[in-house]
Amino acid sequence: MRHALLIAARDLRERARDRTAYVLALVLPLGLAGIFTLILGNVGGNSELFRYAVVDSDRGLIAQTFTGEVLRGATDSGAIEIRTVSSDQEARSLVDKGEATAAFLLPASLTEDVLAGRAARIEVVGDVDAPTGTQVARSLAQAYMDRLTAARQAVATTLHSGVIASPEALAAEAAASLPRVAITQDTTTVRQLDAKTGYAAGMAVFFLFFAVQLGVTGLLEERRLGTMARLLAAPVRRSSILAGKLLTSVAIGVLSMTVLIVASSFLMGARWGNPVGVALLVVSGVLAATGAMAVVAAMAKTADQAGGWQAVVAIVLGSLGGAFFPVAQAGGVLETLSLVAPHRWFLRGLADLAGGDVTAVFPSVAAMTAFAAVTCATAVLLFRKAVQT
């Protein structure tokens, strides 16, 4: 083990003088994550507050139930904010200025039309730049009107059956029985990274595969420079030589990921989650990346050939694993194939950590550790065979 550590320390000193290592491990992933955040930061599943203006020109039973029960109930979730205004013109002006996501316009005859059995509607005016909030507003209004239609039909059926009661009393009872509406986010089933963290994590794990190759390709460099023969002639076990190169890759990978996590947190506002869970994901992800790149290096004849093959493998696995876009959401064959990429498990583990505790990352850590065990064992066998020949 001592010889392996000495070999790794020597390689790390050499890589510290290599500017390419800094570019691949730090500059490119952090720079691309920042660019993606600036360009696509507003595209994603981030939650936001919807501000709705309400104009109650009716002030009757039906309007009061909508504003007092449905909308006020929805505000309990914290997803929407209600502002009452006095006129349609004022509400439309707020929407035009972007101060309100949408406006509910309740006509003066709303209650009268509903009780009389005439067609009634709640008008929704939405901001063209806020399609999601507008759709939520329309859904609330439509759901309420659909329930009123069902209640009105129940009133009519009751009256035709001979029950003596006024339509107003029955309508009031039906409206009061409508369930309260709430907009909530189920964090136990929906676990998703925010845009900044998603881009930072995607770029970090993508370029991790380029960073760790700097260590495992050292064996090929040793062979090209003629120093491999001297290492084999020295009183050093061949397993120590290979272990030293692998340790170099692991050290570079862990250092790269650590710096990227800290830098993206301060510079981009990324939220990685519980440090213990993140550390488990980083270590297992680095081991998986090292194993994959070691297998490719073991099959190559030269360092240049290994670099080309490793780039192809890194890009394919990164694209398949969702480093650039969520392939898993495509379903079908792509979703199944994405399970072979460590990137998929790393990002999935971070998403699970965002919606749970440290134990939520265990499945992802186990998957990446298994991937690392298989690939590292394969690389050891291939390297031993190459050294003997």
N, C-alpha and C positions, 0 to 999 in steps of 0.2 A: 504493500500500500504506500510505503514511503517513496518508492521509485515512481509510482503513478502520480503522486502529489508533486514530486519534483519536475516531472515531465509537463504536467499541467501548468505549474507555475512558470516554467520557461516559455511555454507556448503563449500564455496570457501576457507575459511581458512583450513578446514579439507582436501580438495582436494589438496591444495598447499603442504601438507606434504606427499601426495601419489605419489610415484615415477612412478607407473603405468600410472598415468595421463600424465606425461611428455613423457613417451615412446609412448603412443597411439596418443597423440596430436601433438608431435613435432618430436621425433627421428625417428620413423618408416616412416612417410610420406616423410620427407626430405631425409632420407637415401635411400629409395626405388626410389624416383624421381631421385636422383643422380646416382644410379646404372643403371636405365633405360636409362638415358641420355648418360652415358658412353658406354653402350652396343648397344643401338639403336639410338643414336643421329644422325647418318648419314642416317637413314632410315626415310623417310617422304617427305613432300612436300615442303621443304625449297627451296627458289630460290637460284640459283648459277650462277656465271659468266662462260660462255663457251668461251674458248680461242681457236681460229681456226687459223691454218697456211694455207696460200694460195700460190700455185706455178702456175704462169701463163706462161706456155711455149708456148702459142698460140699468145697472145697479139693482137688478132684480134677483130673484132666487137662483136662476140658472147661472148668471154671471158671478154672483157671490160664491156659489159653490166652486166654480172653476178657479177664481182667484184665491179664495180662502182655503180651499181644501186641496185642489190639484197642484196649483203652482206653489203655494206656501209649503205643502208637503214635500215637493221636489227640492225646495231650498235647503231642507234638512240635511241633504247629502253633501252640500257644499259645492255641487257642480254647477248650480245656476244662481243668479242673483236677480231679484225682481225690483223694478223701479216703476212706480205708478205715476203716470203723467195725465194731464187734463184734456188733451186734444189729440186727434189723429195727426194733425200737422206737426205737433211737437214730437210725437213718437217717430214719424217718418224722418224728421230732421235729425233725431238722435241716431237713427240707423244710417242715414246718409253720411253723417260725420264719423261713423265708426265707433260712437260712444255706446251703442247698443247692438248686440248681435242680431236681434230680431225684435219685432213688436207684435203684441197681440191686440187686435182691434175688435172689441166687443160691441156690436151694433146696439142702438137704443131699443130695438124691437126683439132682442134675442129671447128673453124670457117669454114674451107674448107669443112669438112665433112657435116656440117649443110647446107651450101649453095648448095652443090652438091647432097643433098638428101640422103647421106649415113648415116648409123647408127653412132651415136656419143654419147659419154657419159662423165660424169665428175666423176672421181674416188675419193672416200672418204675413207680415212684411219683413223680409230678411235681407241681410247684408250679402251682396254678391261675393264678397271676399271671405265670407264665413259660411261655407256651404254646410259644414257639419252642424254648427249651432242652429242654422236655419232649419235643417232637416229634423233636428230634435224638437224644435218648437212646433213644427207642423205635425210631428207625430203626437205630441202632447195634445194639441188641439183636436186632431182627427180622432184620437182614441177617446177623448171626452165626448165628442159629438156622436161617435158610434155607440157609446154606452147610453147616451141620452135617447138615441133612436130605439135601442132595446128597451129602455125604461118606458118610453112613450107607448111602445107596442104592448108592454105589460099592462099599462094603465088602460088602454083601449080594451084589451081582453077582459080585464077585471070589471069594467063598466058593463060590457056586453053580457057578462055572466050574471048580472043582477045585483051586484054589490052596490049598496048605496054609499057613495062617497064623492066628494067633489074632485074634479080633475086636478085642481091646485094642490089638494092635500095628498093625493096619490103621487103627483109629480114631485112634491117636496120629499115624500118618503123615499121615492126611488132615487132622487138625486143625492139624498143624505146617505143612502146605502152604498154609493159608489166608493170603491176602495181608494185610499190615498196613493198617490203616485210618487215614487222616489227614484232618483237617478243615482246609482251607486256603481262603484267599481269593485268587482270581486277579486281581491288580491290573492285569494287562496287558489283560484283556478286560472287567472290571467296574470302571467308573470312576464314582464317585458322590460327591456332596458330602454332608458330614454335615449334620444337621438345622439347626444354627445358621447355618452358612455358606449353606445353601440358602435359608433364609428371608431372611437379610440380603441375599443377591445378588438374589433375586426381587423384594423390595421396592425395592431400590436401582435396578434397571433399569426397574421399572414406573414409579416416580415420576420417573425421569430424563426421560421423555417430557413430563411436566408442567413440569419445571424448564426445559428448553431452549426451551419455547414462549415464555418471557418475553422472549427476544431477538428471535425472528423476527416476533412480533406487534408489535414496535416500529415496523415500517413502517406498519402500519395505524393505530397511535397517532399517528405523525407526520402521516399524512394527516388524521386527525380533528382534531388540534390546529392544523393549518394550517402546520406547520413543514416539511412535505415540499416545498412550493412553494419555500421559501427555500433548502432544500438543493439542489434542482434548479437554482435560479438561480445558486447559488454555483459557483465554478470547481472543482467536484468531479465526478468521473465517476460515472455512475449505478451502474457495477459496484462502485465503492468504497463507495457507500451500502449496497448489498446485502451486500457482503463484510463490512462493519462489523457489520451486524445478525447475520449468521451467526457471526462471530467471538464476538459477545456470547453467543450460545447455546452455542457450543462451550466458552467459558471457564466459563460457569455450570455446564454439565454436567460438565466435568472436575473443577472444584472441588467440586461436590456429591458426585460419586462418590469422590473422594479422601478427603474428610472422613468419608463413610459407611464406607468400608473401614477407615480407622484407628479410628473410633469403635466399629464392630462388633467389631473385633479385640480391643480393650481391654475393652469393656463386656460383650460377649456371648461372647467366646472363639471367634469365627469364624476359620477358617483359609482364607485366600484362595489361597495358593500362591505360586509364584515371582513376585517383584515385576515382573520384566520381562514375563512372560507376562500378568500382570494388567494392566499398563500398556497393552500392545497391545490387549487386549480392551476396556479402558475407552475408549481413544481411538477405536477403530473403532466401538464401541457408541454413543458420544456423537455421532459424525459421522452414523451411521445415524438416530439419534433426531432430530437437527437437520434432516436432509433430509426425514424424514417429516412433521415439524411445519411445515417451510417450505412444502411442497406444499399442505398444508391451509390455511395462512395465505394463500398466494397465490391460492387459489380463493375465499376469503371476501371479503365486502364491508366488514365492520366488525370491530373487535377483539373485540367481544362474540360475534359470529357465529363468528369463528375460534376463540375459546376453547371454545365449545360443541362445534364439530366436532372440535377437537383432543382434547377429553376423550373423545369417543366413539371416535376412532381409537386413543387410548392404551389405553383399557380393552379394546377388541376385540383389539388386537395383544398386550396383556399377558396376557389370558386365553388366547389362542390359542398364545402362545409359552411358556406354562408358568410364569408369574410366581407364580401361586397354587397350581397343582397340575400334576403332570407329564402334560400332554396327550399328549406323544410316546409314552407307554407305552400309550395307548389303541389305537394301531394304526389301520389303515384310512385313511379319508379325513381324520380329524383329524390323524393323524401327518403326512400329506402337506401339509395346509394349514398346519401349524405351522412349516414350513420357510420361509414368507414373513415370519415375525415375527423381527425382530432379537433379541428376548428369548430365543428358542429357541437361537439361535447363541451368544449371550453365556453362557447357563447351560451349554450343551453345552461351550463352550470352557473354562469353569472346571472342569467335571467331568473333561474330558480332561487338563487341567493337573494335577489332583489325582492322576491315575494315570500321568502321563508327564512329559516335560521341556517346555521352552519351545516346541519345534517342534510339540507336540501342539495348540497353539492356532491354528496357521496356517490350517487349513481354516475355522474359525469367523471368524477375522479377515478372511479373504478374502471370505467370504460377506457379512459386515456392511459391508465396504468397498465391495463391488459394489452393495449396497443403497443405501449413502450416495451413491455416484457417480450412480446412476440418479435418485434422488429429488432430489438437489441440482441436477443439470442440469435436471430438469423444473421445479423451483422457480425457477431463474434465468430460464428462458424465460417462465414465467407472470408473474413479477414485472416483467420488461421490458415485456411486453405491457400489464400493468396500469398501469405508469408512463406509457407512451406515450399511453394512452387517458385 
